[in-house]
Amino acid sequence: MTQKFSLLDRLGASVRASYEADRRDNPHRFVGSSDGLGSEFLFVENVARMLGCGVDYIRRIPRAELPASKIGARLIYRRADVVAFINSRRDQGAGVKLVSARKPRVPAASEPLQLVASDKGGSFDPVSYIRTLTKGESQRDDKGKARG
């Protein structure tokens, strides 16, 4: 004798299975529930949401600064510890922050800089200037052939 399940029974079973799978995959969403951690304890995702940062940043905070308990593969934080961590990072705004003066820039060359442009007042031609610097050297064109 086979028992027939009504559509409503199958729908209820499907919802319960979905709910249990969601609780297993996303326990941080169920912190305030009666069978969850309650309001005193938080998962890493809840702490990240409280601080407005990513989960990886929370995991990199040293345990000396933000204590946590490891239950299985999950980290659990006390709400009081998170509030204490926030208070320890509070900027009191006491006084002006002093910024050290920058060192003046010293030119790399110890000798004075030489002007490239001629003192004749004419326009500067960079090609002719390079040719004067490379006189006596064999000059090559773009294809590698020697020019006169």
N, CA, C and O atoms as a GROMACS GRO file, in nm:
protein
  592
    1MET      N    1   0.083  -0.116   0.000
    1MET     CA    2   0.000   0.000   0.000
    1MET      C    3   0.089   0.124   0.000
    1MET      O    4   0.166   0.148   0.093
    2THR      N    5   0.077   0.200  -0.104
    2THR     CA    6   0.156   0.321  -0.116
    2THR      C    7   0.075   0.439  -0.066
    2THR      O    8  -0.046   0.449  -0.086
    3GLN      N    9   0.148   0.529   0.000
    3GLN     CA   10   0.082   0.647   0.053
    3GLN      C   11   0.099   0.762  -0.045
    3GLN      O   12   0.211   0.790  -0.089
    4LYS      N   13  -0.007   0.827  -0.080
    4LYS     CA   14  -0.001   0.939  -0.172
    4LYS      C   15   0.018   1.068  -0.094
    4LYS      O   16  -0.051   1.095   0.005
    5PHE      N   17   0.114   1.146  -0.140
    5PHE     CA   18   0.138   1.275  -0.078
    5PHE      C   19   0.069   1.382  -0.160
    5PHE      O   20   0.075   1.383  -0.283
    6SER      N   21   0.004   1.470  -0.091
    6SER     CA   22  -0.062   1.577  -0.162
    6SER      C   23   0.040   1.681  -0.207
    6SER      O   24   0.155   1.681  -0.162
    7LEU      N   25  -0.002   1.767  -0.293
    7LEU     CA   26   0.084   1.873  -0.343
    7LEU      C   27   0.131   1.963  -0.229
    7LEU      O   28   0.246   2.008  -0.228
    8LEU      N   29   0.045   1.989  -0.134
    8LEU     CA   30   0.078   2.073  -0.019
    8LEU      C   31   0.185   2.008   0.067
    8LEU      O   32   0.275   2.077   0.116
    9ASP      N   33   0.178   1.877   0.088
    9ASP     CA   34   0.279   1.806   0.166
    9ASP      C   35   0.416   1.810   0.097
    9ASP      O   36   0.518   1.831   0.162
   10ARG      N   37   0.416   1.790  -0.033
   10ARG     CA   38   0.542   1.795  -0.107
   10ARG      C   39   0.602   1.936  -0.106
   10ARG      O   40   0.723   1.952  -0.096
   11LEU      N   41   0.516   2.037  -0.117
   11LEU     CA   42   0.562   2.175  -0.113
   11LEU      C   43   0.621   2.208   0.025
   11LEU      O   44   0.725   2.273   0.034
   12GLY      N   45   0.555   2.162   0.131
   12GLY     CA   46   0.606   2.184   0.267
   12GLY      C   47   0.741   2.117   0.287
   12GLY      O   48   0.831   2.176   0.348
   13ALA      N   49   0.756   1.997   0.239
   13ALA     CA   50   0.884   1.925   0.252
   13ALA      C   51   0.994   1.996   0.174
   13ALA      O   52   1.108   2.004   0.218
   14SER      N   53   0.959   2.047   0.057
   14SER     CA   54   1.056   2.119  -0.025
   14SER      C   55   1.101   2.248   0.045
   14SER      O   56   1.219   2.281   0.043
   15VAL      N   57   1.007   2.320   0.104
   15VAL     CA   58   1.041   2.444   0.176
   15VAL      C   59   1.129   2.414   0.296
   15VAL      O   60   1.227   2.485   0.319
   16ARG      N   61   1.097   2.309   0.373
   16ARG     CA   62   1.180   2.271   0.488
   16ARG      C   63   1.320   2.233   0.445
   16ARG      O   64   1.417   2.272   0.511
   17ALA      N   65   1.334   2.159   0.338
   17ALA     CA   66   1.466   2.119   0.288
   17ALA      C   67   1.545   2.241   0.241
   17ALA      O   68   1.665   2.252   0.264
   18SER      N   69   1.476   2.331   0.175
   18SER     CA   70   1.542   2.454   0.129
   18SER      C   71   1.587   2.538   0.248
   18SER      O   72   1.697   2.595   0.246
   19TYR      N   73   1.503   2.547   0.350
   19TYR     CA   74   1.536   2.623   0.470
   19TYR      C   75   1.658   2.564   0.540
   19TYR      O   76   1.749   2.638   0.580
   20GLU      N   77   1.662   2.434   0.554
   20GLU     CA   78   1.775   2.368   0.620
   20GLU      C   79   1.904   2.385   0.539
   20GLU      O   80   2.011   2.406   0.596
   21ALA      N   81   1.894   2.375   0.408
   21ALA     CA   82   2.012   2.396   0.324
   21ALA      C   83   2.062   2.540   0.336
   21ALA      O   84   2.183   2.563   0.339
   22ASP      N   85   1.971   2.635   0.342
   22ASP     CA   86   2.010   2.776   0.357
   22ASP      C   87   2.074   2.800   0.492
   22ASP      O   88   2.173   2.874   0.501
   23ARG      N   89   2.022   2.739   0.598
   23ARG     CA   90   2.083   2.753   0.731
   23ARG      C   91   2.223   2.693   0.734
   23ARG      O   92   2.314   2.746   0.798
   24ARG      N   93   2.240   2.582   0.663
   24ARG     CA   94   2.370   2.517   0.661
   24ARG      C   95   2.472   2.598   0.580
   24ARG      O   96   2.588   2.608   0.619
   25ASP      N   97   2.429   2.656   0.467
   25ASP     CA   98   2.520   2.730   0.380
   25ASP      C   99   2.542   2.875   0.425
   25ASP      O  100   2.649   2.930   0.400
   26ASN      N  101   2.445   2.937   0.490
   26ASN     CA  102   2.453   3.079   0.529
   26ASN      C  103   2.412   3.097   0.675
   26ASN      O  104   2.310   3.160   0.702
   27PRO      N  105   2.489   3.044   0.770
   27PRO     CA  106   2.447   3.053   0.910
   27PRO      C  107   2.447   3.196   0.963
   27PRO      O  108   2.378   3.226   1.060
   28HIS      N  109   2.526   3.285   0.900
   28HIS     CA  110   2.532   3.424   0.947
   28HIS      C  111   2.399   3.497   0.930
   28HIS      O  112   2.376   3.599   0.994
   29ARG      N  113   2.313   3.447   0.844
   29ARG     CA  114   2.182   3.511   0.825
   29ARG      C  115   2.084   3.478   0.936
   29ARG      O  116   1.981   3.543   0.949
   30PHE      N  117   2.116   3.377   1.018
   30PHE     CA  118   2.023   3.329   1.118
   30PHE      C  119   2.073   3.355   1.260
   30PHE      O  120   2.038   3.282   1.352
   31VAL      N  121   2.154   3.457   1.278
   31VAL     CA  122   2.214   3.484   1.408
   31VAL      C  123   2.108   3.520   1.512
   31VAL      O  124   2.115   3.473   1.626
   32GLY      N  125   2.011   3.600   1.476
   32GLY     CA  126   1.912   3.645   1.572
   32GLY      C  127   1.803   3.545   1.601
   32GLY      O  128   1.718   3.570   1.687
   33SER      N  129   1.803   3.432   1.533
   33SER     CA  130   1.694   3.337   1.553
   33SER      C  131   1.708   3.266   1.687
   33SER      O  132   1.816   3.264   1.746
   34SER      N  133   1.599   3.210   1.735
   34SER     CA  134   1.598   3.148   1.868
   34SER      C  135   1.692   3.028   1.877
   34SER      O  136   1.748   3.003   1.984
   35ASP      N  137   1.711   2.954   1.769
   35ASP     CA  138   1.800   2.840   1.773
   35ASP      C  139   1.939   2.872   1.717
   35ASP      O  140   2.024   2.783   1.707
   36GLY      N  141   1.963   2.998   1.680
   36GLY     CA  142   2.093   3.039   1.629
   36GLY      C  143   2.186   3.081   1.742
   36GLY      O  144   2.171   3.034   1.855
   37LEU      N  145   2.280   3.167   1.712
   37LEU     CA  146   2.376   3.210   1.812
   37LEU      C  147   2.319   3.312   1.910
   37LEU      O  148   2.376   3.334   2.017
   38GLY      N  149   2.210   3.374   1.874
   38GLY     CA  150   2.157   3.480   1.958
   38GLY      C  151   2.222   3.612   1.921
   38GLY      O  152   2.296   3.620   1.823
   39SER      N  153   2.194   3.715   1.998
   39SER     CA  154   2.245   3.847   1.963
   39SER      C  155   2.384   3.874   2.019
   39SER      O  156   2.446   3.974   1.982
   40GLU      N  157   2.435   3.788   2.108
   40GLU     CA  158   2.566   3.812   2.168
   40GLU      C  159   2.682   3.770   2.079
   40GLU      O  160   2.790   3.829   2.087
   41PHE      N  161   2.661   3.672   1.994
   41PHE     CA  162   2.769   3.619   1.911
   41PHE      C  163   2.744   3.648   1.764
   41PHE      O  164   2.629   3.654   1.719
   42LEU      N  165   2.852   3.666   1.689
   42LEU     CA  166   2.843   3.702   1.547
   42LEU      C  167   2.936   3.615   1.465
   42LEU      O  168   3.044   3.576   1.511
   43PHE      N  169   2.896   3.584   1.345
   43PHE     CA  170   2.984   3.520   1.249
   43PHE      C  171   3.068   3.626   1.180
   43PHE      O  172   3.041   3.745   1.191
   44VAL      N  173   3.170   3.582   1.108
   44VAL     CA  174   3.262   3.674   1.042
   44VAL      C  175   3.189   3.762   0.940
   44VAL      O  176   3.224   3.878   0.923
   45GLU      N  177   3.088   3.708   0.874
   45GLU     CA  178   3.011   3.787   0.778
   45GLU      C  179   2.935   3.901   0.847
   45GLU      O  180   2.922   4.010   0.791
   46ASN      N  181   2.884   3.874   0.969
   46ASN     CA  182   2.814   3.978   1.043
   46ASN      C  183   2.909   4.089   1.088
   46ASN      O  184   2.875   4.207   1.084
   47VAL      N  185   3.029   4.050   1.132
   47VAL     CA  186   3.129   4.149   1.174
   47VAL      C  187   3.170   4.234   1.054
   47VAL      O  188   3.185   4.356   1.067
   48ALA      N  189   3.189   4.171   0.940
   48ALA     CA  190   3.226   4.246   0.820
   48ALA      C  191   3.116   4.345   0.783
   48ALA      O  192   3.145   4.458   0.743
   49ARG      N  193   2.992   4.305   0.797
   49ARG     CA  194   2.881   4.395   0.767
   49ARG      C  195   2.877   4.509   0.868
   49ARG      O  196   2.847   4.623   0.831
   50MET      N  197   2.906   4.480   0.996
   50MET     CA  198   2.908   4.585   1.098
   50MET      C  199   3.016   4.689   1.070
   50MET      O  200   2.993   4.809   1.086
   51LEU      N  201   3.134   4.642   1.028
   51LEU     CA  202   3.247   4.732   1.007
   51LEU      C  203   3.250   4.790   0.867
   51LEU      O  204   3.328   4.881   0.839
   52GLY      N  205   3.165   4.740   0.779
   52GLY     CA  206   3.160   4.793   0.643
   52GLY      C  207   3.282   4.757   0.560
   52GLY      O  208   3.331   4.839   0.482
   53CYS      N  209   3.330   4.635   0.577
   53CYS     CA  210   3.447   4.591   0.501
   53CYS      C  211   3.424   4.448   0.456
   53CYS      O  212   3.316   4.392   0.475
   54GLY      N  213   3.526   4.388   0.397
   54GLY     CA  214   3.515   4.252   0.347
   54GLY      C  215   3.551   4.149   0.452
   54GLY      O  216   3.613   4.179   0.554
   55VAL      N  217   3.510   4.027   0.425
   55VAL     CA  218   3.537   3.916   0.516
   55VAL      C  219   3.688   3.891   0.527
   55VAL      O  220   3.738   3.859   0.635
   56ASP      N  221   3.761   3.906   0.416
   56ASP     CA  222   3.905   3.882   0.419
   56ASP      C  223   3.976   3.980   0.512
   56ASP      O  224   4.071   3.942   0.580
   57TYR      N  225   3.930   4.104   0.516
   57TYR     CA  226   3.991   4.203   0.605
   57TYR      C  227   3.970   4.161   0.751
   57TYR      O  228   4.062   4.173   0.832
   58ILE      N  229   3.852   4.112   0.784
   58ILE     CA  230   3.823   4.069   0.921
   58ILE      C  231   3.912   3.951   0.958
   58ILE      O  232   3.962   3.945   1.070
   59ARG      N  233   3.931   3.859   0.867
   59ARG     CA  234   4.014   3.741   0.896
   59ARG      C  235   4.160   3.777   0.915
   59ARG      O  236   4.234   3.705   0.982
   60ARG      N  237   4.206   3.890   0.855
   60ARG     CA  238   4.346   3.931   0.869
   60ARG      C  239   4.373   4.011   0.997
   60ARG      O  240   4.489   4.036   1.029
   61ILE      N  241   4.269   4.051   1.069
   61ILE     CA  242   4.290   4.124   1.194
   61ILE      C  243   4.348   4.027   1.296
   61ILE      O  244   4.292   3.919   1.316
   62PRO      N  245   4.459   4.063   1.361
   62PRO     CA  246   4.519   3.971   1.460
   62PRO      C  247   4.422   3.940   1.573
   62PRO      O  248   4.344   4.026   1.615
   63ARG      N  249   4.429   3.818   1.622
   63ARG     CA  250   4.339   3.775   1.729
   63ARG      C  251   4.362   3.853   1.858
   63ARG      O  252   4.273   3.862   1.943
   64ALA      N  253   4.483   3.910   1.874
   64ALA     CA  254   4.510   3.992   1.993
   64ALA      C  255   4.426   4.119   1.990
   64ALA      O  256   4.390   4.172   2.096
   65GLU      N  257   4.395   4.169   1.870
   65GLU     CA  258   4.314   4.290   1.858
   65GLU      C  259   4.164   4.260   1.856
   65GLU      O  260   4.086   4.335   1.914
   66LEU      N  261   4.125   4.152   1.791
   66LEU     CA  262   3.984   4.114   1.782
   66LEU      C  263   3.973   3.964   1.809
   66LEU      O  264   3.986   3.883   1.718
   67PRO      N  265   3.949   3.928   1.936
   67PRO     CA  266   3.943   3.785   1.971
   67PRO      C  267   3.827   3.714   1.902
   67PRO      O  268   3.721   3.773   1.880
   68ALA      N  269   3.849   3.588   1.870
   68ALA     CA  270   3.746   3.506   1.807
   68ALA      C  271   3.759   3.363   1.856
   68ALA      O  272   3.865   3.320   1.902
   69SER      N  273   3.650   3.291   1.847
   69SER     CA  274   3.650   3.149   1.880
   69SER      C  275   3.630   3.071   1.752
   69SER      O  276   3.550   3.109   1.666
   70LYS      N  277   3.702   2.963   1.740
   70LYS     CA  278   3.688   2.880   1.620
   70LYS      C  279   3.607   2.757   1.658
   70LYS      O  280   3.650   2.675   1.739
   71ILE      N  281   3.491   2.745   1.598
   71ILE     CA  282   3.403   2.631   1.620
   71ILE      C  283   3.394   2.559   1.486
   71ILE      O  284   3.329   2.607   1.393
   72GLY      N  285   3.458   2.443   1.477
   72GLY     CA  286   3.464   2.373   1.349
   72GLY      C  287   3.546   2.455   1.252
   72GLY      O  288   3.662   2.487   1.281
   73ALA      N  289   3.491   2.490   1.139
   73ALA     CA  290   3.561   2.571   1.040
   73ALA      C  291   3.519   2.718   1.047
   73ALA      O  292   3.566   2.799   0.968
   74ARG      N  293   3.431   2.751   1.141
   74ARG     CA  294   3.375   2.887   1.149
   74ARG      C  295   3.440   2.967   1.261
   74ARG      O  296   3.475   2.912   1.365
   75LEU      N  297   3.455   3.098   1.238
   75LEU     CA  298   3.499   3.190   1.341
   75LEU      C  299   3.376   3.258   1.399
   75LEU      O  300   3.287   3.302   1.326
   76ILE      N  301   3.372   3.266   1.531
   76ILE     CA  302   3.260   3.331   1.599
   76ILE      C  303   3.317   3.440   1.689
   76ILE      O  304   3.412   3.418   1.764
   77TYR      N  305   3.258   3.559   1.680
   77TYR     CA  306   3.304   3.675   1.755
   77TYR      C  307   3.196   3.716   1.855
   77TYR      O  308   3.077   3.706   1.828
   78ARG      N  309   3.241   3.763   1.973
   78ARG     CA  310   3.147   3.821   2.069
   78ARG      C  311   3.119   3.965   2.028
   78ARG      O  312   3.210   4.037   1.988
   79ARG      N  313   2.995   4.006   2.037
   79ARG     CA  314   2.957   4.143   2.001
   79ARG      C  315   3.034   4.244   2.086
   79ARG      O  316   3.073   4.349   2.035
   80ALA      N  317   3.056   4.215   2.215
   80ALA     CA  318   3.128   4.306   2.303
   80ALA      C  319   3.272   4.325   2.256
   80ALA      O  320   3.327   4.435   2.266
   81ASP      N  321   3.335   4.217   2.204
   81ASP     CA  322   3.473   4.228   2.153
   81ASP      C  323   3.478   4.314   2.027
   81ASP      O  324   3.573   4.390   2.007
   82VAL      N  325   3.377   4.303   1.943
   82VAL     CA  326   3.374   4.384   1.821
   82VAL      C  327   3.356   4.531   1.857
   82VAL      O  328   3.421   4.618   1.798
   83VAL      N  329   3.269   4.560   1.953
   83VAL     CA  330   3.249   4.698   1.997
   83VAL      C  331   3.376   4.752   2.060
   83VAL      O  332   3.412   4.868   2.038
   84ALA      N  333   3.447   4.670   2.139
   84ALA     CA  334   3.573   4.713   2.199
   84ALA      C  335   3.679   4.740   2.092
   84ALA      O  336   3.757   4.834   2.103
   85PHE      N  337   3.680   4.658   1.987
   85PHE     CA  338   3.773   4.679   1.876
   85PHE      C  339   3.744   4.811   1.807
   85PHE      O  340   3.835   4.886   1.774
   86ILE      N  341   3.616   4.840   1.784
   86ILE     CA  342   3.578   4.966   1.721
   86ILE      C  343   3.620   5.084   1.808
   86ILE      O  344   3.673   5.183   1.758
   87ASN      N  345   3.598   5.074   1.939
   87ASN     CA  346   3.636   5.182   2.030
   87ASN      C  347   3.787   5.200   2.038
   87ASN      O  348   3.834   5.313   2.056
   88SER      N  349   3.863   5.092   2.025
   88SER     CA  350   4.009   5.104   2.031
   88SER      C  351   4.065   5.174   1.908
   88SER      O  352   4.174   5.231   1.913
   89ARG      N  353   3.992   5.171   1.797
   89ARG     CA  354   4.036   5.236   1.674
   89ARG      C  355   3.983   5.378   1.660
   89ARG      O  356   4.002   5.441   1.557
   90ARG      N  357   3.917   5.428   1.762
   90ARG     CA  358   3.855   5.560   1.754
   90ARG      C  359   3.961   5.668   1.747
   90ARG      O  360   4.057   5.667   1.824
   91ASP      N  361   3.944   5.760   1.654
   91ASP     CA  362   4.034   5.874   1.639
   91ASP      C  363   3.983   5.983   1.730
   91ASP      O  364   3.873   6.036   1.710
   92GLN      N  365   4.063   6.018   1.829
   92GLN     CA  366   4.020   6.118   1.926
   92GLN      C  367   4.030   6.260   1.871
   92GLN      O  368   3.966   6.351   1.924
   93GLY      N  369   4.108   6.278   1.766
   93GLY     CA  370   4.122   6.411   1.709
   93GLY      C  371   4.196   6.507   1.800
   93GLY      O  372   4.176   6.628   1.791
   94ALA      N  373   4.281   6.455   1.886
   94ALA     CA  374   4.354   6.538   1.982
   94ALA      C  375   4.478   6.596   1.915
   94ALA      O  376   4.575   6.524   1.891
   95GLY      N  377   4.474   6.722   1.886
   95GLY     CA  378   4.592   6.790   1.833
   95GLY      C  379   4.606   6.774   1.683
   95GLY      O  380   4.534   6.698   1.618
   96VAL      N  381   4.701   6.850   1.633
   96VAL     CA  382   4.729   6.849   1.491
   96VAL      C  383   4.838   6.746   1.464
   96VAL      O  384   4.936   6.738   1.538
   97LYS      N  385   4.820   6.669   1.361
   97LYS     CA  386   4.923   6.572   1.325
   97LYS      C  387   5.038   6.644   1.258
   97LYS      O  388   5.016   6.724   1.166
   98LEU      N  389   5.158   6.617   1.303
   98LEU     CA  390   5.275   6.681   1.245
   98LEU      C  391   5.328   6.596   1.131
   98LEU      O  392   5.342   6.475   1.142
   99VAL      N  393   5.355   6.663   1.022
   99VAL     CA  394   5.410   6.595   0.906
   99VAL      C  395   5.553   6.644   0.891
   99VAL      O  396   5.578   6.764   0.888
  100SER      N  397   5.646   6.551   0.881
  100SER     CA  398   5.785   6.591   0.869
  100SER      C  399   5.808   6.665   0.737
  100SER      O  400   5.747   6.633   0.634
  101ALA      N  401   5.896   6.763   0.743
  101ALA     CA  402   5.925   6.842   0.623
  101ALA      C  403   5.999   6.756   0.522
  101ALA      O  404   6.081   6.672   0.558
  102ARG      N  405   5.970   6.779   0.397
  102ARG     CA  406   6.038   6.704   0.292
  102ARG      C  407   6.177   6.762   0.270
  102ARG      O  408   6.200   6.881   0.288
  103LYS      N  409   6.266   6.674   0.232
  103LYS     CA  410   6.402   6.719   0.199
  103LYS      C  411   6.396   6.791   0.065
  103LYS      O  412   6.323   6.750  -0.025
  104PRO      N  413   6.474   6.899   0.052
  104PRO     CA  414   6.474   6.967  -0.078
  104PRO      C  415   6.539   6.878  -0.184
  104PRO      O  416   6.631   6.802  -0.154
  105ARG      N  417   6.491   6.888  -0.305
  105ARG     CA  418   6.545   6.807  -0.414
  105ARG      C  419   6.679   6.862  -0.456
  105ARG      O  420   6.694   6.982  -0.480
  106VAL      N  421   6.775   6.776  -0.464
  106VAL     CA  422   6.910   6.812  -0.506
  106VAL      C  423   6.930   6.757  -0.646
  106VAL      O  424   6.902   6.640  -0.670
  107PRO      N  425   6.980   6.839  -0.740
  107PRO     CA  426   7.005   6.786  -0.874
  107PRO      C  427   7.106   6.672  -0.868
  107PRO      O  428   7.196   6.672  -0.785
  108ALA      N  429   7.089   6.574  -0.958
  108ALA     CA  430   7.177   6.458  -0.959
  108ALA      C  431   7.319   6.496  -0.998
  108ALA      O  432   7.415   6.440  -0.945
  109ALA      N  433   7.333   6.590  -1.089
  109ALA     CA  434   7.466   6.631  -1.134
  109ALA      C  435   7.518   6.742  -1.043
  109ALA      O  436   7.443   6.833  -1.006
  110SER      N  437   7.646   6.734  -1.007
  110SER     CA  438   7.703   6.836  -0.920
  110SER      C  439   7.745   6.960  -1.000
  110SER      O  440   7.760   7.067  -0.943
  111GLU      N  441   7.763   6.945  -1.129
  111GLU     CA  442   7.800   7.060  -1.213
  111GLU      C  443   7.675   7.130  -1.263
  111GLU      O  444   7.570   7.067  -1.273
  112PRO      N  445   7.683   7.258  -1.294
  112PRO     CA  446   7.564   7.329  -1.340
  112PRO      C  447   7.513   7.273  -1.472
  112PRO      O  448   7.589   7.221  -1.554
  113LEU      N  449   7.386   7.286  -1.491
  113LEU     CA  450   7.323   7.235  -1.612
  113LEU      C  451   7.363   7.319  -1.733
  113LEU      O  452   7.378   7.441  -1.723
  114GLN      N  453   7.380   7.253  -1.846
  114GLN     CA  454   7.417   7.321  -1.969
  114GLN      C  455   7.293   7.339  -2.055
  114GLN      O  456   7.216   7.244  -2.075
  115LEU      N  457   7.273   7.458  -2.104
  115LEU     CA  458   7.158   7.484  -2.188
  115LEU      C  459   7.175   7.418  -2.324
  115LEU      O  460   7.285   7.418  -2.379
  116VAL      N  461   7.068   7.362  -2.377
  116VAL     CA  462   7.074   7.294  -2.505
  116VAL      C  463   7.056   7.394  -2.618
  116VAL      O  464   7.122   7.383  -2.721
  117ALA      N  465   6.969   7.490  -2.600
  117ALA     CA  466   6.940   7.586  -2.707
  117ALA      C  467   7.056   7.683  -2.721
  117ALA      O  468   7.126   7.714  -2.625
  118SER      N  469   7.076   7.728  -2.841
  118SER     CA  470   7.186   7.822  -2.866
  118SER      C  471   7.147   7.960  -2.814
  118SER      O  472   7.030   7.994  -2.798
  119ASP      N  473   7.249   8.038  -2.788
  119ASP     CA  474   7.227   8.173  -2.737
  119ASP      C  475   7.199   8.271  -2.850
  119ASP      O  476   7.181   8.390  -2.824
  120LYS      N  477   7.194   8.225  -2.973
  120LYS     CA  478   7.176   8.313  -3.088
  120LYS      C  479   7.033   8.365  -3.100
  120LYS      O  480   7.005   8.455  -3.180
  121GLY      N  481   6.944   8.311  -3.022
  121GLY     CA  482   6.807   8.359  -3.025
  121GLY      C  483   6.723   8.297  -3.133
  121GLY      O  484   6.603   8.326  -3.140
  122GLY      N  485   6.779   8.213  -3.219
  122GLY     CA  486   6.702   8.149  -3.326
  122GLY      C  487   6.621   8.034  -3.270
  122GLY      O  488   6.627   8.003  -3.150
  123SER      N  489   6.546   7.970  -3.356
  123SER     CA  490   6.468   7.856  -3.311
  123SER      C  491   6.559   7.735  -3.294
  123SER      O  492   6.662   7.725  -3.361
  124PHE      N  493   6.523   7.648  -3.207
  124PHE     CA  494   6.603   7.531  -3.175
  124PHE      C  495   6.565   7.416  -3.269
  124PHE      O  496   6.448   7.383  -3.284
  125ASP      N  497   6.667   7.356  -3.330
  125ASP     CA  498   6.647   7.243  -3.419
  125ASP      C  499   6.712   7.121  -3.353
  125ASP      O  500   6.835   7.111  -3.354
  126PRO      N  501   6.636   7.029  -3.298
  126PRO     CA  502   6.695   6.916  -3.227
  126PRO      C  503   6.775   6.823  -3.318
  126PRO      O  504   6.873   6.764  -3.273
  127VAL      N  505   6.737   6.810  -3.445
  127VAL     CA  506   6.809   6.721  -3.536
  127VAL      C  507   6.950   6.773  -3.561
  127VAL      O  508   7.047   6.697  -3.556
  128SER      N  509   6.963   6.902  -3.586
  128SER     CA  510   7.096   6.958  -3.610
  128SER      C  511   7.180   6.953  -3.483
  128SER      O  512   7.302   6.936  -3.489
  129TYR      N  513   7.116   6.967  -3.369
  129TYR     CA  514   7.190   6.960  -3.242
  129TYR      C  515   7.248   6.820  -3.222
  129TYR      O  516   7.363   6.806  -3.181
  130ILE      N  517   7.170   6.717  -3.250
  130ILE     CA  518   7.217   6.579  -3.237
  130ILE      C  519   7.329   6.553  -3.337
  130ILE      O  520   7.425   6.483  -3.304
  131ARG      N  521   7.319   6.607  -3.457
  131ARG     CA  522   7.424   6.588  -3.557
  131ARG      C  523   7.554   6.651  -3.511
  131ARG      O  524   7.661   6.595  -3.536
  132THR      N  525   7.548   6.766  -3.445
  132THR     CA  526   7.672   6.826  -3.394
  132THR      C  527   7.732   6.742  -3.284
  132THR      O  528   7.854   6.738  -3.269
  133LEU      N  529   7.649   6.675  -3.206
  133LEU     CA  530   7.701   6.590  -3.099
  133LEU      C  531   7.765   6.463  -3.153
  133LEU      O  532   7.858   6.409  -3.093
  134THR      N  533   7.715   6.413  -3.266
  134THR     CA  534   7.762   6.285  -3.318
  134THR      C  535   7.854   6.301  -3.439
  134THR      O  536   7.868   6.207  -3.517
  135LYS      N  537   7.916   6.417  -3.456
  135LYS     CA  538   8.010   6.436  -3.568
  135LYS      C  539   8.127   6.341  -3.551
  135LYS      O  540   8.176   6.320  -3.440
  136GLY      N  541   8.170   6.286  -3.659
  136GLY     CA  542   8.283   6.194  -3.656
  136GLY      C  543   8.238   6.049  -3.639
  136GLY      O  544   8.314   5.958  -3.672
  137GLU      N  545   8.119   6.027  -3.587
  137GLU     CA  546   8.068   5.890  -3.574
  137GLU      C  547   7.995   5.855  -3.703
  137GLU      O  548   7.936   5.941  -3.767
  138SER      N  549   8.000   5.728  -3.739
  138SER     CA  550   7.926   5.689  -3.860
  138SER      C  551   7.778   5.691  -3.828
  138SER      O  552   7.735   5.634  -3.728
  139GLN      N  553   7.702   5.756  -3.911
  139GLN     CA  554   7.559   5.766  -3.890
  139GLN      C  555   7.489   5.664  -3.977
  139GLN      O  556   7.529   5.638  -4.090
  140ARG      N  557   7.384   5.606  -3.924
  140ARG     CA  558   7.308   5.505  -3.997
  140ARG      C  559   7.164   5.553  -4.012
  140ARG      O  560   7.110   5.622  -3.926
  141ASP      N  561   7.104   5.515  -4.124
  141ASP     CA  562   6.965   5.551  -4.145
  141ASP      C  563   6.875   5.449  -4.078
  141ASP      O  564   6.922   5.362  -4.005
  142ASP      N  565   6.747   5.460  -4.104
  142ASP     CA  566   6.649   5.373  -4.038
  142ASP      C  567   6.667   5.227  -4.076
  142ASP      O  568   6.627   5.138  -4.000
  143LYS      N  569   6.726   5.199  -4.192
  143LYS     CA  570   6.741   5.060  -4.237
  143LYS      C  571   6.874   5.001  -4.198
  143LYS      O  572   6.902   4.887  -4.234
  144GLY      N  573   6.960   5.076  -4.127
  144GLY     CA  574   7.087   5.024  -4.080
  144GLY      C  575   7.201   5.048  -4.176
  144GLY      O  576   7.313   5.003  -4.149
  145LYS      N  577   7.178   5.118  -4.287
  145LYS     CA  578   7.286   5.145  -4.382
  145LYS      C  579   7.364   5.268  -4.337
  145LYS      O  580   7.306   5.363  -4.283
  146ALA      N  581   7.496   5.266  -4.360
  146ALA     CA  582   7.580   5.379  -4.319
  146ALA      C  583   7.555   5.497  -4.410
  146ALA      O  584   7.546   5.482  -4.531
  147ARG      N  585   7.544   5.616  -4.350
  147ARG     CA  586   7.528   5.739  -4.425
  147ARG      C  587   7.655   5.819  -4.415
  147ARG      O  588   7.733   5.802  -4.321
  148GLY      N  589   7.676   5.906  -4.514
  148GLY     CA  590   7.795   5.986  -4.529
  148GLY      C  591   7.817   6.081  -4.422
  148GLY      O  592   7.916   6.154  -4.424
   0.00000   0.00000   0.00000
